[in-house]
Amino acid sequence: MKSIFLLLSSINFTLLAFGQTPNVKKYFEWYNKNYTIENPVFSHSDTEIAIVTRFNIPDGHSAEGREQYVDSLLTVAEQQKRFGDPVVSILNLKSKELINIDYGWAPDFSVDDKKITYEFQTSPLSGKRVLAQTLSGNKIKIYEKLTKEHEIVASPHGKEFLLDPIFIDSNDIIYKIGDAVNGAYGGGIGFEKIVINTKKAESIYEPKQNFGLFNLIGNVHKNNKTIFFTVYIPQDNALWMANKYSHLLLSQGNIVHDFGIGAFRSLEGKLAISEYDSLTFLDDNHDLRADTNFLFKYKGKQIVKKKPLNFAYENAVLSPNGKFILLSTESFEFFLMDTNSFKKTKLPLPKTAAYGVSWSDDSKKIAIVQAHEKLQDTDLISLFQIH
């Protein structure tokens, strides 16, 4: 009996060490004709997600040959100032009921799912491009689901705007300070934390400039109560963005990891933090397509694993815990890959591009937003459970 137990333990250890083929199940899909879907975020329960929906007013290439239709929509938008504005909504996964909350972006659930924080779109946006000027004055709000009350918890100074709020715990929210960072386009330049009960704000990362250009702020990574975030620091002067940036991961003012100096490359979706000093990095953003992609695992500053990704793919997004990578190919096929075994499972999805990918905090669920295969100007969101 003891030898059988040891054998089973050895098998289980092997499976754990080398990974298995991901077991993925699609459990939900939804669309609303003529609407785009942005910023999907999972609640902590299995009953709902929050999304941002917008009536799709075609622009650019999608408007070519449809001028009369587009003009009719712009006329409506002129008469109804909020016609094409982004709307923060809650989507019930059982009934498929959509509850509209307010105009805005980037919702996030509180730990107990009783509140939602979001960036309130202050000025009407219909028919306009999303630029720093159109985001100017945007505030951080909270929506109480039980009482259906809205509350402003943080406001910008001057022409800045606030964006991308995240609940750190039941009473603290961290959010970005935004400004024009790439010509007319906006982005994050600093972080603040607000205590909901007292409305006391605390600076996490002050806006800074190097060579006359703002340091750029990336995404927040949470591990227990520790906050990590990416920062891109200009290393020279250029018209809108620097030619070279340093690429850093910070926590509490300290550099956790330095990814080097070079042309700007986004680290978003390429990092996973399992512990303070345990980092997974998907290095696949190269100047030359012929360069080899690698998956690095670090313990502190030391590389403990380095594996080449010797297969072709177009885009890849790493899960928050570093155990999985969502891959898409040039032919718009999607796979979920285990980062230990490199074994893949194909996802049953339409062969169209993915415009948005969101993971649950525990990396057990993933949301994928694509253009609907048959309905023009319409997005489709698909949810998958990873077992």
Steps between C-alpha positions, in 0.01 A plus 500: 500500500782738590676442165174567312457824694855606413439417135178706493675786675776488240245511217314793655828685551595440137167636377541802724857564393455456127142615454208350316289582198266783613140394556293791370124534471304778334207585727360832377476730198307821439461789257280804455443592135684816390690527828869463581618338823798627699668457840343167609571415863392197703319529830618280787188287466391294199188704428606819321763700320537874445556639150496828309268518199484768229273539198735451208530810282730379217820695450801478271508192273180359649314814383615483137210450259249558780507878512122546500454258791785657699364851438160391631660370820703818544180701465341294777815544712479876450141501623551245778830597660548166678389278211842346429653539847658209690266345759620299798266203536454180700420187299324217684647169378188298579221722371715700250333814639706816442480767769637840397673690780650823367709655224861397536786257464706234678267352764629291790316305770565540872619191685145422617346592159271754670660800330637586158756772441548654155631801308208736442485648149428861595451660157282363217714294265261403218656526157841598639824309527625396843779754550650667807283807433177296498602323824592824679323532835412130532449396864497179700156389616355217708167330440325330793316202352251464786391865526574585133676816613794666325776687680801698377803395705785671313526798262791623286685827525482731198468335158630162610277195520483196725479147359524125560386475865557171685381387841800405714277397789148584616591861586794596276510577127807565289467693172713668235545870434471560126623759252597532133804277450510420127393805303128538568466152650473455875664261741596447862776715652458431874321297768293603800316307769174619656352380829126483434382570854715809555552609135866544589726472195858378510755515220639162395706627206532872426478613135854560375665616182832408343628681192174699498285184469284329763594169656232257382307284746388149408273250673465408865588148614364388836650228718320475833524860626817588309463727197728476198488720190697562182669831419657609172755783541612711199874488427510769231289772339267464202187670369233296686667189642866429571708282270611294801349418838609309806247228584451442874281308741459691828352435842488745790749725324752220449612346171391136503629429151677694224410383147760719332519809280378507142215599271167505686349156535194435710541256789125476551380142481861381510558486879373275779587526869438199723699630797691820573821359354351250253442638153402349164584703190389432142769661286349511150493866399804529274614735226549203265240225455785253453618553858422212735221540755578384855312430820707598803436410862686697765557452870620837616750617239600147402364318194377158616347397167539618141303324226488595131158515333597324177164528329325773307229720646375854450404617850533364853366600842633354825261408784541687834645192672734418211360150447337562161545696179219587260640474147352613170632426151505692174193302391315605821509165674519516880677266741551483874848373583641366825828684573666191651417236241430731201201276431216687330121483479319660206214732595169487308490860377417682176798560273515875560742720692474538878460864606503432872627228733434499877587242766338450836732577793545128572576420133216246487284696257567696185287743298566556129338776294485469120312650209184297437540274197163586342381828656691807380589763764434245776732342757473153649628412848584138587582370849706191577558301818839336554489181708 
